Amino acid sequence: MFESLRKIVIISILIFLSSSPLFAKEQDKKKKKEEPKKASVLPKLNTVALNSKPEKKKEEKKAKPIVAEKKGSKRLKGEAVEKQEELFSFSLSGRKFAQGELLFLKLKPSPRVADKLGNFVIHWEGQEIPFAQKEGYAYAFLPVSPEFSKPYAVLELIEKHFFTKNDSKKYEIPIQKTYFATSKVSHLTMDKQYTTEELPEETKTFIKECSEAKAKAFLSKSDLQFENDFEYPVPNPILNSPFYKRRIYNKEKGRPHGGSDFKGGIGDPIYAINDGTVILARSMYYEGNFTVIDHGLELYSLYMHQSEILVRPGDKIKKGDLIGRIGTTGMSTGPHLHLGLRVLGTMIDPLSVVQTELVSVKTKSSKP
């Protein structure tokens, strides 16, 4: 009897202790000590802390180029792709693959056909393209017309064989649309001789003579005459009117602007944008005092409205040579330099070459 009573007392004490606050606190402490062993929030906090530091660094890095982008900055890298085939590899580069741009092709035959570089033929949109050979490479320039209307241009590379079928590879090159500028004008201040509908016979004869002189000059064909990238034609280039801009007068669009106009005062210097040979230097009806430099592979730079021409046909020119001075001769509304770029008969935006690394461009791989 006494033993049964003792057991009842012990059980009652244990029940009392388990329900007491002191015992509950001890149990809570044990639980809290065990909680960190479970999947706690500590790793998440560490992850947030680690990620927060690089984000600040990235923001600082992004801010730097914005400050650095000033006038006179280095050339743009542009866009570039490369392709590796069994018999050759090539890279294609440019400021952008778009209307009005110039692309630069660099072709390298494989060692197995390295001595047969002359057997290669390059077609761009069905037209055979001249190329230069140097140190085992073939170099060519591919113009994209500002009026090009297809989503892709076709590049075809052919290796000719005398007794077997030619090897040929075709590539579709995506071409972006360029949104050329337009401006509405209420009136134009132009010399009456350029606005009158009836021209005297003497003027008509002179215009015809000018056209013939240009046609003859552009028959000039030469090998590549330069090795480095292009430069601006003026010391402080400020664009006055961009390439292919159209003026809207009385709700009618005028002819697109065939070059890039740079601001300047009468007598300011004009420099050659690259090495070449002068093939035309004379007074013209529309272009005024006009100079054309042949850079090779049917690539020509054009300089219009000069107050003074300082070169003659046949002169060998180096990049940066003084060739003339800014003026407002010919069909012009004020002193400026009109710089044009003609490649294989197509007018191209001159800024596509003066702003971009072309000759020594670094390439990135493209998808097959």
Summary of the structure (lengths in Angstrom):
residues: 368
radius of gyration: 35.7
end to end distance: 96.7
largest distance: 147.0
contacts: 1037
relative contact order: 0.13
helix: 26%
strand: 34%
